């Protein structure tokens, strides 16, 4: 993996990742033993092979994963559930 220094934020990203969201930290909130970070997306980098017909990143093509530190497990996300602001009311 090749780290790349961002020109916009003080954080590197991995060159080989197909989707990069560069964020600027706006607020930090201490909530009990947890810390909540609120940021602003300042740049998006996406390889063409993960873009949909509309030119936006397609979550099913990107196949993102999340890591659960407590259980030390990885989980896939991206299954289509429905349209926002309509189907979301039923979920």
C-alpha positions in Angstrom: 0.0 0.0 0.0 1.3 3.4 -0.9 0.5 6.3 1.5 -0.1 9.7 -0.2 0.0 13.1 1.6 -3.1 15.1 1.0 -2.9 18.7 -0.2 -6.2 19.6 1.6 -6.1 17.9 5.0 -3.5 16.8 7.5 -4.0 13.1 6.9 -2.6 10.6 4.4 -4.6 8.3 2.2 -3.8 5.0 0.5 -3.2 5.4 -3.3 -4.6 2.0 -4.1 -8.0 2.6 -2.4 -10.8 3.0 -5.1 -12.7 5.6 -3.0 -11.2 8.4 -0.8 -13.2 10.9 1.2 -11.0 13.6 2.6 -12.5 15.3 5.6 -11.7 18.3 7.7 -12.4 18.0 11.5 -15.0 20.6 12.7 -15.9 19.4 16.2 -14.9 16.8 18.8 -17.4 15.8 21.5 -16.6 13.6 24.5 -19.6 11.3 25.2 -18.8 9.2 28.2 -15.9 6.9 27.2 -16.5 7.6 23.5 -15.4 10.5 21.3 -17.7 11.7 18.5 -16.0 13.5 15.5 -17.9 15.8 13.3 -16.3 16.7 10.0 -16.8 18.2 6.5 -16.0 16.3 3.3 -13.7 18.6 1.4 -12.7 16.2 -1.5 -13.7 12.9 -3.1 -11.4 10.8 -5.2 -13.0 7.8 -7.0 -11.7 5.4 -9.6 -13.9 5.2 -12.7 -14.7 1.5 -12.2 -16.7 2.2 -9.0 -18.8 5.0 -10.5 -22.4 4.5 -11.5 -24.1 5.6 -14.6 -24.9 9.0 -12.9 -21.1 9.6 -12.3 -21.4 9.2 -8.5 -19.7 6.4 -6.5 -21.8 3.2 -6.5 -21.8 1.7 -3.1 -22.3 -1.8 -4.4 -19.3 -1.5 -6.8 -17.1 0.0 -4.0 -17.9 -2.8 -1.6 -16.9 -0.9 1.6 -16.0 -2.7 4.8 -16.0 -1.6 8.4 -13.9 -2.9 11.3 -15.2 -3.6 14.8 -12.3 -3.1 17.2 -14.0 -4.8 20.2 -14.7 -8.0 18.3 -11.8 -7.6 15.9 -14.0 -8.4 12.9 -14.6 -7.0 9.5 -18.1 -6.5 8.0 -19.2 -5.7 4.5 -21.8 -3.0 3.8 -23.6 -1.8 0.8 -26.7 -3.9 0.3 -29.5 -1.7 -1.2 -32.3 -1.2 1.2 -34.4 1.5 -0.4 -34.6 5.2 -1.3 -33.8 7.9 1.3 -36.5 10.0 2.8 -39.2 7.5 1.6 -38.2 3.9 2.3 -36.2 5.2 5.4 -39.5 5.9 7.2 -40.4 2.2 6.9 -37.0 0.8 8.0 
